[in-house]
Amino acid sequence: MNKILSNPCAYISVHPDNPQKRGLAQAVDILNKGGLIAYPTESGYALGCLLDSKKGVEIIRFIRRLDDKHDFTLMCRDLSNLSEYAKVGNTQFRYLKSHLPGAYTFILPASREVPKRLQSPKRKNIGLRVTPNIVTNALLAYFDTPLITASLILPEEELPMTDGWSIQEELGHILDAVLDGGYSGFEPTTVIDFTEDEPVLLRQGQGEFLN
């Protein structure tokens, strides 16, 4: 599958604690043009594109070998941004507020703002994250909308990729940019189903689960 933009994959290295605005602006420009990037999170690198990038979603599915039953995740800049894309009641909101930002993925009923092509055909749910990663939060500050995202786990692998240069070498032919924010951890997020009134643990990861 061909990449979205015709230019070579941009390798953008920024400081993990104080990311340079010039590098972030380059990544923002690529995303605004519909591009697909790899970027750091607290649980390995992830693939990301903007909500209107249909080709970006197709390439994520291609790289990860995902079928149409896969629930995509939205990487949000904060809790208020998350609340625009999920139906969040008072119980859920209080729980999320006490856990985010953090190493969690919450499965919630999708709001009308979420494109139907990102939802599981039957369940109408969406995964949502708010990462503590400084680089990604600085990037998200440039946008009103979240990033469509998926952990960068290659087929046949169990762990995500954790450094930008390896991603550039492996996937530079199909990505539009690698935003290298330094080494990231590899332990996955804790996944919690909050489509009902009580949280249900689906996967134990970094985040502590307290019901």
C-alpha positions as CSV (number, residue, x, y, z in Angstrom):
1,M,0.0,0.0,0.0
2,N,1.3,3.5,-0.9
3,K,1.9,6.1,1.7
4,I,-0.4,9.2,1.8
5,L,2.1,12.0,0.9
6,S,4.6,11.8,-1.9
7,N,7.5,13.2,0.1
8,P,10.0,10.9,1.9
9,C,9.1,9.9,5.5
10,A,10.1,12.9,7.7
11,Y,12.2,11.9,10.7
12,I,11.4,14.5,13.4
13,S,13.4,14.3,16.6
14,V,12.3,16.4,19.6
15,H,13.4,16.6,23.2
16,P,11.2,14.3,25.3
17,D,10.8,16.8,28.1
18,N,10.8,20.1,26.2
19,P,9.8,19.3,22.6
20,Q,10.9,22.0,20.1
21,K,8.1,23.9,18.5
22,R,9.7,23.7,15.0
23,G,9.6,19.9,15.1
24,L,6.0,19.8,16.4
25,A,4.9,22.3,13.7
26,Q,6.4,20.0,11.0
27,A,4.4,17.0,12.4
28,V,1.2,19.2,12.6
29,D,1.6,20.2,9.0
30,I,1.9,16.6,7.9
31,L,-1.2,15.5,9.9
32,N,-3.2,18.5,8.5
33,K,-2.4,17.2,5.0
34,G,-3.9,13.8,5.9
35,G,-0.6,12.1,6.8
36,L,0.0,9.2,9.0
37,I,2.7,9.4,11.7
38,A,4.3,7.3,14.4
39,Y,4.5,9.1,17.8
40,P,5.4,8.2,21.4
41,T,3.1,7.3,24.2
42,E,3.7,6.0,27.7
43,S,3.2,2.5,26.4
44,G,5.2,2.3,23.3
45,Y,4.9,4.1,20.0
46,A,1.6,4.5,18.2
47,L,0.3,5.2,14.8
48,G,-1.9,8.3,14.4
49,C,-3.8,10.4,11.9
50,L,-6.6,13.0,12.0
51,L,-10.3,12.0,12.1
52,D,-10.9,12.9,8.4
53,S,-7.9,10.9,7.1
54,K,-9.6,7.8,5.6
55,K,-6.4,6.7,3.9
56,G,-4.6,7.0,7.2
57,V,-7.0,4.5,8.8
58,E,-6.6,2.2,5.8
59,I,-2.8,2.2,6.3
60,I,-3.1,1.6,10.0
61,R,-5.3,-1.4,9.3
62,F,-2.8,-2.6,6.7
63,I,0.2,-2.3,9.0
64,R,-1.5,-3.9,11.9
65,R,-3.6,-6.4,9.8
66,L,-6.8,-5.3,11.5
67,D,-10.2,-6.3,10.4
68,D,-13.4,-4.1,10.4
69,K,-14.3,-5.5,13.9
70,H,-11.4,-3.7,15.5
71,D,-12.4,-0.9,17.9
72,F,-10.1,2.1,17.1
73,T,-8.9,4.4,19.9
74,L,-8.9,8.2,19.9
75,M,-6.0,9.9,21.6
76,C,-7.4,13.0,23.3
77,R,-5.6,16.0,24.7
78,D,-7.7,16.1,27.9
79,L,-10.8,14.9,29.6
80,S,-13.0,17.7,28.1
81,N,-11.9,16.7,24.6
82,L,-12.6,13.0,25.4
83,S,-16.1,13.9,26.6
84,E,-16.9,15.3,23.1
85,Y,-16.4,11.9,21.5
86,A,-18.0,9.6,24.1
87,K,-21.2,9.4,26.1
88,V,-20.0,10.0,29.6
89,G,-22.3,9.9,32.6
90,N,-21.5,11.4,36.0
91,T,-20.2,8.1,37.3
92,Q,-17.9,7.6,34.4
93,F,-16.7,11.2,34.5
94,R,-15.7,11.1,38.1
95,Y,-13.8,7.8,37.5
96,L,-12.1,9.1,34.4
97,K,-11.1,12.4,36.1
98,S,-9.3,10.4,38.9
99,H,-7.4,8.2,36.4
100,L,-6.5,10.5,33.5
101,P,-4.0,11.4,32.1
102,G,-2.7,7.9,32.7
103,A,-1.9,4.5,31.2
104,Y,-5.5,3.6,30.5
105,T,-7.7,2.9,27.5
106,F,-11.4,3.3,28.2
107,I,-14.0,1.7,26.1
108,L,-17.1,4.0,26.1
109,P,-20.2,4.5,24.0
110,A,-19.3,6.6,21.0
111,S,-20.9,10.0,20.5
112,R,-22.2,11.3,17.2
113,E,-18.8,13.1,16.7
114,V,-17.1,9.7,16.0
115,P,-17.1,8.6,12.4
116,K,-19.1,5.3,12.1
117,R,-16.2,3.7,10.1
118,L,-14.1,3.8,13.4
119,Q,-16.7,1.9,15.4
120,S,-17.4,-1.7,15.8
121,P,-20.4,-2.3,13.5
122,K,-22.6,-3.8,16.2
123,R,-21.4,-2.3,19.5
124,K,-21.0,1.5,18.6
125,N,-18.2,1.9,21.1
126,I,-14.9,3.7,20.9
127,G,-11.6,3.4,22.8
128,L,-10.3,6.7,24.3
129,R,-7.0,7.6,25.9
130,V,-5.4,10.7,27.5
131,T,-1.6,10.1,27.7
132,P,0.8,11.6,30.2
133,N,3.5,11.7,27.4
134,I,4.8,15.2,27.2
135,V,5.6,15.1,23.4
136,T,2.2,13.8,22.4
137,N,0.4,16.3,24.6
138,A,2.3,19.1,23.1
139,L,1.3,17.8,19.6
140,L,-2.3,17.4,20.5
141,A,-2.4,21.0,21.8
142,Y,-2.4,22.2,18.2
143,F,-5.7,20.4,17.3
144,D,-9.3,20.6,18.3
145,T,-9.9,17.0,17.5
146,P,-8.1,13.8,18.8
147,L,-5.9,11.5,16.8
148,I,-7.2,8.2,15.5
149,T,-4.6,5.8,17.0
150,A,-3.4,2.3,17.3
151,S,-0.4,0.9,19.2
152,L,2.5,0.2,16.8
153,I,2.7,-3.5,17.2
154,L,3.8,-5.3,14.1
155,P,2.2,-8.5,13.0
156,E,3.6,-11.6,14.7
157,E,4.9,-9.4,17.5
158,E,3.5,-9.1,21.1
159,L,5.2,-5.8,22.1
160,P,5.0,-2.3,20.6
161,M,7.9,-0.6,19.0
162,T,9.7,1.6,21.4
163,D,12.2,3.8,19.6
164,G,11.8,6.2,16.6
165,W,14.9,5.2,14.6
166,S,13.8,1.5,14.4
167,I,10.4,2.6,13.2
168,Q,12.0,4.8,10.6
169,E,14.0,1.9,9.3
170,E,11.1,-0.6,9.4
171,L,8.2,1.6,8.2
172,G,9.6,4.7,6.6
173,H,8.4,3.5,3.2
174,I,4.8,3.7,4.3
175,L,4.6,6.4,7.0
176,D,4.6,10.1,6.4
177,A,6.6,11.0,9.5
178,V,8.2,9.5,12.6
179,L,7.9,11.9,15.6
180,D,10.8,10.7,17.8
181,G,10.4,11.7,21.4
182,G,12.9,9.3,22.8
183,Y,12.5,5.8,24.1
184,S,9.1,4.9,25.3
185,G,8.0,2.1,27.6
186,F,6.5,-1.1,26.3
187,E,4.0,-2.2,29.0
188,P,0.5,-1.8,27.6
189,T,-2.3,0.4,29.0
190,T,-4.9,-1.0,31.3
191,V,-8.1,-1.5,29.2
192,I,-11.4,-0.8,31.0
193,D,-14.9,-1.3,29.5
194,F,-17.1,1.5,30.9
195,T,-20.0,1.1,28.5
196,E,-22.2,0.4,31.5
197,D,-22.4,1.9,35.0
198,E,-19.6,-0.2,36.5
199,P,-16.1,-0.4,35.1
200,V,-15.0,-3.9,33.8
201,L,-11.3,-4.8,33.5
202,L,-10.5,-6.2,30.0
203,R,-6.7,-6.1,30.3
204,Q,-4.4,-5.4,33.2
205,G,-1.5,-3.2,32.1
206,Q,0.4,-0.3,33.7
207,G,-2.6,1.5,35.2
208,E,-3.9,0.2,38.6
209,F,-7.5,-1.0,38.4
210,L,-9.7,0.0,41.3
211,N,-13.4,-0.7,41.0
